[in-house]
Amino acid sequence: MVSVDPLFVFLLVVLLGLFFFGFLLVRRTLLGLREGYEDGKR
């Protein structure tokens, strides 16, 4: 059985959380920009 360092697991979870949060933030920003651009064309 391989012993896993709890600190390593914690850091991994934090990094995954930041990555996911960043992905959602970028996605929302791009969708908002596209929506604004399409509204501006009308």
Secondary structure as UniProt FT lines:
FT   HELIX           6..41
//
